[in-house]
Amino acid sequence: MENFVLEFEKPIIELKSKLSEIQEFGESNNIDMSRQVNELETQIKTKSEDIFNSLTPWQRVQVARHPQRPYSLDYLNIFTSDFIELKGDRRHGNDAAIIGGFAKLRDGRKVMVIAQQKGRDLKERSLRNFGMAHPEGYRKALRLMQLADKVGCPIITFIDTPGAYPGIASEERHVGEAIAVNLLEMFKIRVPIISIVIGEGGSGGALGIGVANKVLIMENAYYSVISPEGCAGIIWKDGAKAPEAAAAMKISAKELLELKVVDDIVMEPLGGAHKNHEQAANALYDMINSQLSELSEMSEQEILDQRYNRFRQIGSFLEN
């Protein structure tokens, strides 16, 4: 995983390899190679900016799926403390694909955090079901949201899933119904809700915890009704056309902001959030803190009205 390289990153890796060779040559032969090192460092920075400032939607999907990308718990470990995980939906069991509980932000503000969590290794991926929640995960999320509403605690949700789990057991326990109930009930929550798409934002699996006053997205995340591969399979009967599908669906952060599906973009370190977890987390915390401060000035009714109107305006159009 440490050497995981995306195809479009290879020119950068080649330059970094040359840089290492020159540095090792200079050190082993006691030769001053500072001029060549500076030139290569400048080339690496320029090449990185050129590549990452012009990524295609499909390339951003690949960055969003990078195995070293920070997941929800990584962010929580950096800018929250006193996280108390609460488990179970009080009906069936506990779904580890969705975690939730009370926590404190850096400024001491208490929040309810609900997050979709993927796994780093095979064991954790199996435990977390690759971030794909069963119905009990969404019922747990709603239970915790209603608890936060009761005690007047703002809610932050982290979205990172390819979609809700589509297996037989999930369908038998009515995953569609669980998501639909969440969509309805989240409009009734009287405390501020902020949702952040930190990686993959796939289908109803993402929207099941995404009815918020403010929907934010990381620069290289994506948010879509279906995966690019799924769309390509339906439209062209060929999953290999995923790049074309990604471009057609307008799923990148910049496009979603233009369409007013999201409210703001959290900028990532050059090369993606996986290059510097701390820097990515700091940028995310600053955005969350700013949005919470704005929403905290609103009354309960204003919070309800703002959330309702926000979603009603998506896809609005004018008639002549």
DOROTI-55153 format. One record per residue (C-alpha): y, z, x; residue number from 0. Coordinates in pm, 1 decimal. Last residue first. Layout:
% DOROTI-55153
<node><north>Y</north><up>Z</up><east>X</east><seq>NUM</seq></node>
...
END
This chain:
% DOROTI-55153
<node><north>3125.5</north><up>-1994.1</up><east>-4037.0</east><seq>319</seq></node>
<node><north>2855.5</north><up>-1732.8</up><east>-3985.9</east><seq>318</seq></node>
<node><north>2866.1</north><up>-1475.6</up><east>-3709.0</east><seq>317</seq></node>
<node><north>2571.7</north><up>-1313.7</up><east>-3532.1</east><seq>316</seq></node>
<node><north>2422.4</north><up>-971.1</up><east>-3465.3</east><seq>315</seq></node>
<node><north>2111.8</north><up>-955.8</up><east>-3246.6</east><seq>314</seq></node>
<node><north>2159.0</north><up>-590.5</up><east>-3160.3</east><seq>313</seq></node>
<node><north>2434.4</north><up>-448.9</up><east>-3380.3</east><seq>312</seq></node>
<node><north>2202.6</north><up>-243.0</up><east>-3601.3</east><seq>311</seq></node>
<node><north>2062.9</north><up>-74.4</up><east>-3290.8</east><seq>310</seq></node>
<node><north>2395.6</north><up>69.4</up><east>-3177.4</east><seq>309</seq></node>
<node><north>2503.4</north><up>141.6</up><east>-3533.2</east><seq>308</seq></node>
<node><north>2215.3</north><up>386.0</up><east>-3585.4</east><seq>307</seq></node>
<node><north>2267.0</north><up>560.6</up><east>-3252.0</east><seq>306</seq></node>
<node><north>2642.6</north><up>590.9</up><east>-3305.2</east><seq>305</seq></node>
<node><north>2598.9</north><up>723.8</up><east>-3659.1</east><seq>304</seq></node>
<node><north>2352.6</north><up>995.4</up><east>-3555.2</east><seq>303</seq></node>
<node><north>2565.6</north><up>1104.2</up><east>-3258.6</east><seq>302</seq></node>
<node><north>2880.8</north><up>1098.2</up><east>-3471.7</east><seq>301</seq></node>
<node><north>2706.9</north><up>1317.0</up><east>-3728.5</east><seq>300</seq></node>
<node><north>2604.7</north><up>1570.3</up><east>-3464.7</east><seq>299</seq></node>
<node><north>2957.2</north><up>1578.4</up><east>-3321.7</east><seq>298</seq></node>
<node><north>3048.5</north><up>1389.3</up><east>-3006.2</east><seq>297</seq></node>
<node><north>3190.3</north><up>1534.5</up><east>-2683.2</east><seq>296</seq></node>
<node><north>2840.3</north><up>1585.1</up><east>-2542.0</east><seq>295</seq></node>
<node><north>2787.6</north><up>1209.2</up><east>-2556.4</east><seq>294</seq></node>
<node><north>3042.8</north><up>1138.9</up><east>-2282.9</east><seq>293</seq></node>
<node><north>2918.3</north><up>1414.8</up><east>-2053.4</east><seq>292</seq></node>
<node><north>2561.3</north><up>1299.5</up><east>-2108.7</east><seq>291</seq></node>
<node><north>2655.5</north><up>943.7</up><east>-2010.1</east><seq>290</seq></node>
<node><north>2819.8</north><up>1053.8</up><east>-1685.2</east><seq>289</seq></node>
<node><north>2533.2</north><up>1285.7</up><east>-1591.7</east><seq>288</seq></node>
<node><north>2276.5</north><up>1014.6</up><east>-1660.6</east><seq>287</seq></node>
<node><north>2467.0</north><up>763.0</up><east>-1447.2</east><seq>286</seq></node>
<node><north>2507.8</north><up>1005.1</up><east>-1157.2</east><seq>285</seq></node>
<node><north>2140.3</north><up>1100.5</up><east>-1180.4</east><seq>284</seq></node>
<node><north>2031.5</north><up>736.5</up><east>-1164.6</east><seq>283</seq></node>
<node><north>2242.2</north><up>668.4</up><east>-855.7</east><seq>282</seq></node>
<node><north>2104.8</north><up>980.3</up><east>-687.7</east><seq>281</seq></node>
<node><north>1748.7</north><up>882.5</up><east>-778.5</east><seq>280</seq></node>
<node><north>1785.5</north><up>536.2</up><east>-625.0</east><seq>279</seq></node>
<node><north>1928.8</north><up>684.4</up><east>-305.2</east><seq>278</seq></node>
<node><north>1646.5</north><up>937.5</up><east>-279.3</east><seq>277</seq></node>
<node><north>1372.6</north><up>683.3</up><east>-351.2</east><seq>276</seq></node>
<node><north>1489.8</north><up>448.8</up><east>-76.3</east><seq>275</seq></node>
<node><north>1308.9</north><up>116.4</up><east>-27.4</east><seq>274</seq></node>
<node><north>1106.9</north><up>158.3</up><east>-347.8</east><seq>273</seq></node>
<node><north>1429.6</north><up>133.4</up><east>-550.9</east><seq>272</seq></node>
<node><north>1468.0</north><up>-232.7</up><east>-456.9</east><seq>271</seq></node>
<node><north>1557.5</north><up>-441.8</up><east>-152.7</east><seq>270</seq></node>
<node><north>1916.5</north><up>-318.9</up><east>-130.0</east><seq>269</seq></node>
<node><north>1924.6</north><up>20.5</up><east>-295.1</east><seq>268</seq></node>
<node><north>1929.2</north><up>11.6</up><east>-676.2</east><seq>267</seq></node>
<node><north>2214.9</north><up>-19.8</up><east>-925.8</east><seq>266</seq></node>
<node><north>2178.7</north><up>154.4</up><east>-1260.3</east><seq>265</seq></node>
<node><north>2270.9</north><up>-100.0</up><east>-1526.6</east><seq>264</seq></node>
<node><north>2455.7</north><up>-15.4</up><east>-1847.6</east><seq>263</seq></node>
<node><north>2435.1</north><up>-25.7</up><east>-2227.1</east><seq>262</seq></node>
<node><north>2110.7</north><up>-213.2</up><east>-2284.1</east><seq>261</seq></node>
<node><north>2028.0</north><up>-465.2</up><east>-2558.9</east><seq>260</seq></node>
<node><north>2390.2</north><up>-576.4</up><east>-2546.8</east><seq>259</seq></node>
<node><north>2288.5</north><up>-942.5</up><east>-2489.7</east><seq>258</seq></node>
<node><north>2496.4</north><up>-949.1</up><east>-2170.3</east><seq>257</seq></node>
<node><north>2336.5</north><up>-620.1</up><east>-2065.0</east><seq>256</seq></node>
<node><north>1989.7</north><up>-761.3</up><east>-2130.0</east><seq>255</seq></node>
<node><north>2069.3</north><up>-1065.7</up><east>-1915.9</east><seq>254</seq></node>
<node><north>2186.3</north><up>-850.6</up><east>-1625.0</east><seq>253</seq></node>
<node><north>1884.1</north><up>-620.6</up><east>-1649.7</east><seq>252</seq></node>
<node><north>1625.6</north><up>-898.9</up><east>-1658.2</east><seq>251</seq></node>
<node><north>1429.5</north><up>-983.0</up><east>-1973.7</east><seq>250</seq></node>
<node><north>1593.1</north><up>-1305.2</up><east>-2091.6</east><seq>249</seq></node>
<node><north>1273.2</north><up>-1437.3</up><east>-2256.1</east><seq>248</seq></node>
<node><north>1300.3</north><up>-1791.2</up><east>-2116.8</east><seq>247</seq></node>
<node><north>1314.8</north><up>-1687.3</up><east>-1750.9</east><seq>246</seq></node>
<node><north>1017.6</north><up>-1453.6</up><east>-1784.1</east><seq>245</seq></node>
<node><north>820.7</north><up>-1722.7</up><east>-1967.2</east><seq>244</seq></node>
<node><north>880.2</north><up>-1975.8</up><east>-1692.4</east><seq>243</seq></node>
<node><north>762.7</north><up>-1725.0</up><east>-1430.8</east><seq>242</seq></node>
<node><north>458.3</north><up>-1634.9</up><east>-1649.2</east><seq>241</seq></node>
<node><north>336.7</north><up>-1997.0</up><east>-1652.8</east><seq>240</seq></node>
<node><north>15.7</north><up>-1894.1</up><east>-1477.5</east><seq>239</seq></node>
<node><north>-84.0</north><up>-1710.5</up><east>-1794.9</east><seq>238</seq></node>
<node><north>-171.6</north><up>-2044.3</up><east>-1955.8</east><seq>237</seq></node>
<node><north>-221.4</north><up>-2092.4</up><east>-2328.7</east><seq>236</seq></node>
<node><north>132.6</north><up>-2235.5</up><east>-2324.1</east><seq>235</seq></node>
<node><north>306.3</north><up>-2023.2</up><east>-2588.2</east><seq>234</seq></node>
<node><north>57.7</north><up>-1739.0</up><east>-2637.5</east><seq>233</seq></node>
<node><north>-68.9</north><up>-1709.6</up><east>-2280.0</east><seq>232</seq></node>
<node><north>281.8</north><up>-1753.3</up><east>-2140.9</east><seq>231</seq></node>
<node><north>406.0</north><up>-1469.4</up><east>-2363.0</east><seq>230</seq></node>
<node><north>125.5</north><up>-1242.3</up><east>-2248.7</east><seq>229</seq></node>
<node><north>188.4</north><up>-1323.1</up><east>-1882.7</east><seq>228</seq></node>
<node><north>562.6</north><up>-1258.9</up><east>-1923.0</east><seq>227</seq></node>
<node><north>482.6</north><up>-920.8</up><east>-2081.9</east><seq>226</seq></node>
<node><north>579.9</north><up>-875.0</up><east>-2445.0</east><seq>225</seq></node>
<node><north>877.4</north><up>-747.3</up><east>-2644.6</east><seq>224</seq></node>
<node><north>1071.9</north><up>-711.3</up><east>-2322.1</east><seq>223</seq></node>
<node><north>1259.4</north><up>-476.1</up><east>-2092.8</east><seq>222</seq></node>
<node><north>1267.8</north><up>-538.0</up><east>-1717.0</east><seq>221</seq></node>
<node><north>1346.2</north><up>-323.9</up><east>-1414.5</east><seq>220</seq></node>
<node><north>1518.7</north><up>-450.1</up><east>-1099.8</east><seq>219</seq></node>
<node><north>1867.7</north><up>-309.2</up><east>-1162.5</east><seq>218</seq></node>
<node><north>1744.9</north><up>4.6</up><east>-1335.9</east><seq>217</seq></node>
<node><north>1806.9</north><up>7.5</up><east>-1709.1</east><seq>216</seq></node>
<node><north>2010.8</north><up>225.5</up><east>-1941.8</east><seq>215</seq></node>
<node><north>1978.4</north><up>274.2</up><east>-2316.3</east><seq>214</seq></node>
<node><north>2242.2</north><up>506.9</up><east>-2460.0</east><seq>213</seq></node>
<node><north>2230.3</north><up>663.4</up><east>-2805.4</east><seq>212</seq></node>
<node><north>1853.7</north><up>632.3</up><east>-2797.7</east><seq>211</seq></node>
<node><north>1555.9</north><up>478.2</up><east>-2975.1</east><seq>210</seq></node>
<node><north>1346.6</north><up>426.3</up><east>-2659.1</east><seq>209</seq></node>
<node><north>1044.9</north><up>656.8</up><east>-2687.1</east><seq>208</seq></node>
<node><north>831.0</north><up>424.0</up><east>-2900.8</east><seq>207</seq></node>
<node><north>1041.8</north><up>130.9</up><east>-2776.6</east><seq>206</seq></node>
<node><north>847.3</north><up>122.8</up><east>-2451.3</east><seq>205</seq></node>
<node><north>500.3</north><up>101.6</up><east>-2603.1</east><seq>204</seq></node>
<node><north>649.7</north><up>-117.8</up><east>-2871.0</east><seq>203</seq></node>
<node><north>672.7</north><up>-396.1</up><east>-2612.3</east><seq>202</seq></node>
<node><north>685.1</north><up>-341.5</up><east>-2237.5</east><seq>201</seq></node>
<node><north>962.6</north><up>-176.0</up><east>-2041.9</east><seq>200</seq></node>
<node><north>836.0</north><up>-193.4</up><east>-1685.1</east><seq>199</seq></node>
<node><north>1027.6</north><up>-10.2</up><east>-1417.0</east><seq>198</seq></node>
<node><north>1296.3</north><up>256.3</up><east>-1464.0</east><seq>197</seq></node>
<node><north>1397.0</north><up>176.4</up><east>-1822.8</east><seq>196</seq></node>
<node><north>1625.2</north><up>470.5</up><east>-1897.7</east><seq>195</seq></node>
<node><north>1664.0</north><up>633.1</up><east>-2237.3</east><seq>194</seq></node>
<node><north>1943.4</north><up>876.5</up><east>-2326.3</east><seq>193</seq></node>
<node><north>1924.4</north><up>1081.9</up><east>-2645.3</east><seq>192</seq></node>
<node><north>2206.7</north><up>1304.8</up><east>-2768.4</east><seq>191</seq></node>
<node><north>2110.3</north><up>1577.1</up><east>-3019.4</east><seq>190</seq></node>
<node><north>2083.4</north><up>1525.5</up><east>-3396.2</east><seq>189</seq></node>
<node><north>1743.2</north><up>1351.2</up><east>-3403.6</east><seq>188</seq></node>
<node><north>1715.4</north><up>1155.7</up><east>-3730.4</east><seq>187</seq></node>
<node><north>1709.5</north><up>808.0</up><east>-3573.9</east><seq>186</seq></node>
<node><north>1421.7</north><up>930.0</up><east>-3358.1</east><seq>185</seq></node>
<node><north>1218.8</north><up>987.8</up><east>-3674.9</east><seq>184</seq></node>
<node><north>1198.3</north><up>624.6</up><east>-3780.7</east><seq>183</seq></node>
<node><north>1111.8</north><up>472.3</up><east>-3443.7</east><seq>182</seq></node>
<node><north>873.3</north><up>760.1</up><east>-3373.8</east><seq>181</seq></node>
<node><north>692.9</north><up>700.4</up><east>-3703.5</east><seq>180</seq></node>
<node><north>649.4</north><up>332.0</up><east>-3612.3</east><seq>179</seq></node>
<node><north>504.1</north><up>425.7</up><east>-3272.6</east><seq>178</seq></node>
<node><north>247.1</north><up>657.7</up><east>-3428.7</east><seq>177</seq></node>
<node><north>161.4</north><up>399.9</up><east>-3696.9</east><seq>176</seq></node>
<node><north>93.9</north><up>134.6</up><east>-3436.6</east><seq>175</seq></node>
<node><north>-120.0</north><up>377.6</up><east>-3234.8</east><seq>174</seq></node>
<node><north>-339.7</north><up>449.4</up><east>-3535.6</east><seq>173</seq></node>
<node><north>-620.1</north><up>675.9</up><east>-3404.4</east><seq>172</seq></node>
<node><north>-870.8</north><up>393.7</up><east>-3444.7</east><seq>171</seq></node>
<node><north>-628.3</north><up>161.5</up><east>-3265.1</east><seq>170</seq></node>
<node><north>-618.4</north><up>388.8</up><east>-2961.8</east><seq>169</seq></node>
<node><north>-996.1</north><up>425.3</up><east>-2963.7</east><seq>168</seq></node>
<node><north>-1035.2</north><up>45.5</up><east>-2978.4</east><seq>167</seq></node>
<node><north>-804.7</north><up>-22.3</up><east>-2684.0</east><seq>166</seq></node>
<node><north>-446.8</north><up>-156.0</up><east>-2701.8</east><seq>165</seq></node>
<node><north>-279.5</north><up>117.8</up><east>-2488.5</east><seq>164</seq></node>
<node><north>94.1</north><up>106.5</up><east>-2549.6</east><seq>163</seq></node>
<node><north>279.3</north><up>-141.0</up><east>-2330.3</east><seq>162</seq></node>
<node><north>338.7</north><up>-242.3</up><east>-1966.0</east><seq>161</seq></node>
<node><north>490.9</north><up>103.4</up><east>-1923.4</east><seq>160</seq></node>
<node><north>787.1</north><up>267.3</up><east>-1751.7</east><seq>159</seq></node>
<node><north>1044.2</north><up>419.3</up><east>-1987.2</east><seq>158</seq></node>
<node><north>1203.1</north><up>750.4</up><east>-1887.6</east><seq>157</seq></node>
<node><north>1337.3</north><up>956.3</up><east>-2177.5</east><seq>156</seq></node>
<node><north>1624.2</north><up>1204.1</up><east>-2162.6</east><seq>155</seq></node>
<node><north>1685.9</north><up>1440.9</up><east>-2454.3</east><seq>154</seq></node>
<node><north>1980.5</north><up>1677.0</up><east>-2505.5</east><seq>153</seq></node>
<node><north>1892.9</north><up>2035.7</up><east>-2614.6</east><seq>152</seq></node>
<node><north>2012.0</north><up>2176.6</up><east>-2947.0</east><seq>151</seq></node>
<node><north>1720.8</north><up>2418.9</up><east>-3000.3</east><seq>150</seq></node>
<node><north>1578.5</north><up>2243.8</up><east>-3307.8</east><seq>149</seq></node>
<node><north>1655.8</north><up>1895.7</up><east>-3173.6</east><seq>148</seq></node>
<node><north>1469.2</north><up>1977.6</up><east>-2851.1</east><seq>147</seq></node>
<node><north>1167.1</north><up>2082.1</up><east>-3058.3</east><seq>146</seq></node>
<node><north>1194.3</north><up>1761.3</up><east>-3261.9</east><seq>145</seq></node>
<node><north>1196.8</north><up>1562.6</up><east>-2939.4</east><seq>144</seq></node>
<node><north>895.8</north><up>1756.8</up><east>-2812.5</east><seq>143</seq></node>
<node><north>691.1</north><up>1682.2</up><east>-3123.7</east><seq>142</seq></node>
<node><north>799.1</north><up>1318.6</up><east>-3108.5</east><seq>141</seq></node>
<node><north>675.5</north><up>1283.4</up><east>-2750.9</east><seq>140</seq></node>
<node><north>346.3</north><up>1453.0</up><east>-2837.8</east><seq>139</seq></node>
<node><north>300.1</north><up>1209.9</up><east>-3125.2</east><seq>138</seq></node>
<node><north>372.2</north><up>921.7</up><east>-2887.7</east><seq>137</seq></node>
<node><north>111.8</north><up>1045.8</up><east>-2640.7</east><seq>136</seq></node>
<node><north>-134.8</north><up>1117.4</up><east>-2920.6</east><seq>135</seq></node>
<node><north>-114.1</north><up>749.7</up><east>-3014.4</east><seq>134</seq></node>
<node><north>-250.6</north><up>645.2</up><east>-2672.6</east><seq>133</seq></node>
<node><north>-10.1</north><up>575.8</up><east>-2388.3</east><seq>132</seq></node>
<node><north>-24.0</north><up>301.8</up><east>-2126.3</east><seq>131</seq></node>
<node><north>116.2</north><up>438.0</up><east>-1799.2</east><seq>130</seq></node>
<node><north>-176.6</north><up>300.9</up><east>-1595.8</east><seq>129</seq></node>
<node><north>-415.0</north><up>520.7</up><east>-1798.8</east><seq>128</seq></node>
<node><north>-244.0</north><up>829.2</up><east>-1652.7</east><seq>127</seq></node>
<node><north>-573.7</north><up>985.7</up><east>-1548.6</east><seq>126</seq></node>
<node><north>-717.4</north><up>650.0</up><east>-1440.5</east><seq>125</seq></node>
<node><north>-404.0</north><up>571.8</up><east>-1243.2</east><seq>124</seq></node>
<node><north>-423.8</north><up>919.0</up><east>-1091.5</east><seq>123</seq></node>
<node><north>-776.5</north><up>864.4</up><east>-962.3</east><seq>122</seq></node>
<node><north>-711.2</north><up>507.7</up><east>-846.0</east><seq>121</seq></node>
<node><north>-402.8</north><up>603.3</up><east>-648.4</east><seq>120</seq></node>
<node><north>-31.0</north><up>610.5</up><east>-724.4</east><seq>119</seq></node>
<node><north>-38.0</north><up>667.9</up><east>-1098.1</east><seq>118</seq></node>
<node><north>196.2</north><up>573.6</up><east>-1382.3</east><seq>117</seq></node>
<node><north>408.1</north><up>813.6</up><east>-1586.5</east><seq>116</seq></node>
<node><north>591.0</north><up>756.1</up><east>-1913.5</east><seq>115</seq></node>
<node><north>857.6</north><up>1019.4</up><east>-1953.2</east><seq>114</seq></node>
<node><north>996.8</north><up>1277.4</up><east>-2191.2</east><seq>113</seq></node>
<node><north>1256.8</north><up>1516.2</up><east>-2047.1</east><seq>112</seq></node>
<node><north>1424.6</north><up>1782.1</up><east>-2261.0</east><seq>111</seq></node>
<node><north>1750.1</north><up>1885.5</up><east>-2100.6</east><seq>110</seq></node>
<node><north>1922.5</north><up>2195.6</up><east>-1965.4</east><seq>109</seq></node>
<node><north>2242.0</north><up>2141.5</up><east>-1766.6</east><seq>108</seq></node>
<node><north>2236.6</north><up>2333.0</up><east>-1439.2</east><seq>107</seq></node>
<node><north>2447.3</north><up>2079.9</up><east>-1250.4</east><seq>106</seq></node>
<node><north>2139.6</north><up>1950.0</up><east>-1069.5</east><seq>105</seq></node>
<node><north>1957.3</north><up>1890.4</up><east>-1396.0</east><seq>104</seq></node>
<node><north>1741.5</north><up>2160.4</up><east>-1549.9</east><seq>103</seq></node>
<node><north>1407.6</north><up>2090.6</up><east>-1717.2</east><seq>102</seq></node>
<node><north>1227.0</north><up>2127.0</up><east>-2048.9</east><seq>101</seq></node>
<node><north>906.7</north><up>1936.5</up><east>-2112.9</east><seq>100</seq></node>
<node><north>736.7</north><up>1601.0</up><east>-2131.6</east><seq>99</seq></node>
<node><north>469.7</north><up>1380.1</up><east>-1982.0</east><seq>98</seq></node>
<node><north>337.9</north><up>1058.1</up><east>-2129.4</east><seq>97</seq></node>
<node><north>39.6</north><up>880.4</up><east>-1974.2</east><seq>96</seq></node>
<node><north>-129.3</north><up>1223.5</up><east>-1953.1</east><seq>95</seq></node>
<node><north>-212.1</north><up>1217.6</up><east>-2324.3</east><seq>94</seq></node>
<node><north>-301.2</north><up>1563.8</up><east>-2455.2</east><seq>93</seq></node>
<node><north>-524.6</north><up>1614.9</up><east>-2755.1</east><seq>92</seq></node>
<node><north>-593.9</north><up>1525.3</up><east>-3116.6</east><seq>91</seq></node>
<node><north>-360.0</north><up>1687.2</up><east>-3367.2</east><seq>90</seq></node>
<node><north>-131.3</north><up>1942.2</up><east>-3201.2</east><seq>89</seq></node>
<node><north>24.6</north><up>1659.8</up><east>-2994.3</east><seq>88</seq></node>
<node><north>-62.8</north><up>1814.4</up><east>-2659.1</east><seq>87</seq></node>
<node><north>121.3</north><up>1933.0</up><east>-2350.7</east><seq>86</seq></node>
<node><north>447.4</north><up>2096.6</up><east>-2249.6</east><seq>85</seq></node>
<node><north>553.8</north><up>2061.9</up><east>-1886.2</east><seq>84</seq></node>
<node><north>809.7</north><up>2314.5</up><east>-1765.4</east><seq>83</seq></node>
<node><north>1044.5</north><up>2156.6</up><east>-1511.4</east><seq>82</seq></node>
<node><north>1239.8</north><up>2431.2</up><east>-1336.5</east><seq>81</seq></node>
<node><north>1435.4</north><up>2179.4</up><east>-1130.9</east><seq>80</seq></node>
<node><north>1568.7</north><up>1827.8</up><east>-1173.6</east><seq>79</seq></node>
<node><north>1722.2</north><up>1571.4</up><east>-936.5</east><seq>78</seq></node>
<node><north>1455.4</north><up>1481.6</up><east>-680.2</east><seq>77</seq></node>
<node><north>1130.8</north><up>1599.2</up><east>-838.2</east><seq>76</seq></node>
<node><north>1231.5</north><up>1442.5</up><east>-1168.5</east><seq>75</seq></node>
<node><north>1289.6</north><up>1106.2</up><east>-1003.7</east><seq>74</seq></node>
<node><north>948.1</north><up>1107.3</up><east>-837.4</east><seq>73</seq></node>
<node><north>789.8</north><up>1231.2</up><east>-1160.8</east><seq>72</seq></node>
<node><north>919.2</north><up>922.9</up><east>-1344.3</east><seq>71</seq></node>
<node><north>789.5</north><up>669.1</up><east>-1094.2</east><seq>70</seq></node>
<node><north>951.9</north><up>552.5</up><east>-772.4</east><seq>69</seq></node>
<node><north>845.1</north><up>200.7</up><east>-666.2</east><seq>68</seq></node>
<node><north>574.3</north><up>197.6</up><east>-400.2</east><seq>67</seq></node>
<node><north>328.1</north><up>-3.0</up><east>-611.9</east><seq>66</seq></node>
<node><north>593.8</north><up>-269.3</up><east>-689.2</east><seq>65</seq></node>
<node><north>576.5</north><up>-348.0</up><east>-1060.7</east><seq>64</seq></node>
<node><north>954.4</north><up>-361.2</up><east>-1115.9</east><seq>63</seq></node>
<node><north>982.2</north><up>-570.1</up><east>-797.2</east><seq>62</seq></node>
<node><north>737.9</north><up>-824.3</up><east>-942.8</east><seq>61</seq></node>
<node><north>932.6</north><up>-832.8</up><east>-1269.2</east><seq>60</seq></node>
<node><north>1245.1</north><up>-893.8</up><east>-1061.9</east><seq>59</seq></node>
<node><north>1073.6</north><up>-1194.8</up><east>-905.5</east><seq>58</seq></node>
<node><north>996.8</north><up>-1326.2</up><east>-1253.1</east><seq>57</seq></node>
<node><north>1361.8</north><up>-1294.9</up><east>-1360.2</east><seq>56</seq></node>
<node><north>1467.8</north><up>-1491.1</up><east>-1050.0</east><seq>55</seq></node>
<node><north>1616.9</north><up>-1302.3</up><east>-756.5</east><seq>54</seq></node>
<node><north>1958.6</north><up>-1413.0</up><east>-632.6</east><seq>53</seq></node>
<node><north>2117.1</north><up>-1094.9</up><east>-500.8</east><seq>52</seq></node>
<node><north>1784.5</north><up>-985.0</up><east>-354.3</east><seq>51</seq></node>
<node><north>1735.3</north><up>-1292.8</up><east>-136.9</east><seq>50</seq></node>
<node><north>2087.6</north><up>-1344.4</up><east>-2.2</east><seq>49</seq></node>
<node><north>2142.0</north><up>-971.4</up><east>46.7</east><seq>48</seq></node>
<node><north>1815.0</north><up>-936.5</up><east>237.7</east><seq>47</seq></node>
<node><north>1895.3</north><up>-1240.1</up><east>453.6</east><seq>46</seq></node>
<node><north>2238.1</north><up>-1099.1</up><east>538.9</east><seq>45</seq></node>
<node><north>2099.4</north><up>-754.6</up><east>622.2</east><seq>44</seq></node>
<node><north>1818.9</north><up>-897.7</up><east>833.3</east><seq>43</seq></node>
<node><north>2055.9</north><up>-1136.3</up><east>1013.9</east><seq>42</seq></node>
<node><north>2293.3</north><up>-850.2</up><east>1094.9</east><seq>41</seq></node>
<node><north>2003.1</north><up>-644.1</up><east>1229.3</east><seq>40</seq></node>
<node><north>1895.0</north><up>-946.3</up><east>1434.0</east><seq>39</seq></node>
<node><north>2238.7</north><up>-984.2</up><east>1592.3</east><seq>38</seq></node>
<node><north>2263.7</north><up>-612.1</up><east>1663.3</east><seq>37</seq></node>
<node><north>1922.3</north><up>-611.6</up><east>1832.6</east><seq>36</seq></node>
<node><north>2010.8</north><up>-917.0</up><east>2042.4</east><seq>35</seq></node>
<node><north>2329.3</north><up>-749.9</up><east>2162.7</east><seq>34</seq></node>
<node><north>2155.2</north><up>-414.3</up><east>2219.8</east><seq>33</seq></node>
<node><north>1881.3</north><up>-563.1</up><east>2439.7</east><seq>32</seq></node>
<node><north>1961.9</north><up>-355.9</up><east>2750.5</east><seq>31</seq></node>
<node><north>1653.1</north><up>-380.0</up><east>2969.3</east><seq>30</seq></node>
<node><north>1433.3</north><up>-86.6</up><east>3072.8</east><seq>29</seq></node>
<node><north>1121.4</north><up>-305.7</up><east>3070.5</east><seq>28</seq></node>
<node><north>922.3</north><up>-105.2</up><east>2814.6</east><seq>27</seq></node>
<node><north>1230.1</north><up>-12.7</up><east>2611.9</east><seq>26</seq></node>
<node><north>1375.9</north><up>-363.3</up><east>2601.7</east><seq>25</seq></node>
<node><north>1043.7</north><up>-523.6</up><east>2514.1</east><seq>24</seq></node>
<node><north>978.7</north><up>-266.1</up><east>2240.2</east><seq>23</seq></node>
<node><north>1322.3</north><up>-329.2</up><east>2086.4</east><seq>22</seq></node>
<node><north>1275.3</north><up>-706.4</up><east>2106.2</east><seq>21</seq></node>
<node><north>932.0</north><up>-689.3</up><east>1943.6</east><seq>20</seq></node>
<node><north>1055.1</north><up>-459.1</up><east>1667.5</east><seq>19</seq></node>
<node><north>1343.0</north><up>-693.6</up><east>1587.1</east><seq>18</seq></node>
<node><north>1108.8</north><up>-992.5</up><east>1576.7</east><seq>17</seq></node>
<node><north>892.2</north><up>-807.6</up><east>1323.0</east><seq>16</seq></node>
<node><north>1199.9</north><up>-723.2</up><east>1117.0</east><seq>15</seq></node>
<node><north>1292.9</north><up>-1093.0</up><east>1111.5</east><seq>14</seq></node>
<node><north>943.7</north><up>-1184.7</up><east>992.1</east><seq>13</seq></node>
<node><north>955.0</north><up>-913.5</up><east>725.9</east><seq>12</seq></node>
<node><north>1282.2</north><up>-1053.0</up><east>590.7</east><seq>11</seq></node>
<node><north>1138.2</north><up>-1405.6</up><east>567.3</east><seq>10</seq></node>
<node><north>829.2</north><up>-1255.5</up><east>392.6</east><seq>9</seq></node>
<node><north>1020.3</north><up>-1083.4</up><east>111.8</east><seq>8</seq></node>
<node><north>982.1</north><up>-1376.5</up><east>-132.3</east><seq>7</seq></node>
<node><north>603.8</north><up>-1334.5</up><east>-130.8</east><seq>6</seq></node>
<node><north>610.1</north><up>-962.4</up><east>-203.6</east><seq>5</seq></node>
<node><north>491.1</north><up>-734.3</up><east>73.3</east><seq>4</seq></node>
<node><north>260.0</north><up>-434.6</up><east>45.2</east><seq>3</seq></node>
<node><north>222.5</north><up>-292.8</up><east>395.3</east><seq>2</seq></node>
<node><north>238.5</north><up>72.0</up><east>289.8</east><seq>1</seq></node>
<node><north>0.0</north><up>0.0</up><east>0.0</east><seq>0</seq></node>
END
